Amino acid sequence: MSKPIIEHYTFGRMTVNGKVFTSDLIIHADGRIQDQWWRQRGHDLVPADIDALMAAPPRCLIIGTGADGRMSVDKRVLEQCRTQGIALEALPTAEAARRFNAAVAQEGTSVAGCFHLTC
């Protein structure tokens, strides 16, 4: 599977490897894309929201917290990543998309991303 590249992000819309997504999504470290990603508590990211991702944990997890950064990351997610040795970065989605691409470009880095596309 080819490395995922985020080609464009604007409020409510992200293009990855030529495919347009209009719902929140997870990009797994193996390149699979899971769209229609819904969180249990709306704008709060909790451990259960990333269970599928943690089945094959990445070395680096980039979280896009929305255009205005309104999605919060529960402290249990931070702790889970810390104990599993996963480098976690939570940034507004435009910045997270740029950071994701930079991380993917580094050879040998296992990178995944979770992106909230709206607020």
Summary of the structure (lengths in Angstrom):
residues: 119
radius of gyration: 12.7
end to end distance: 30.7
largest distance: 35.0
contacts: 366
relative contact order: 0.25
helix: 25%
strand: 31%
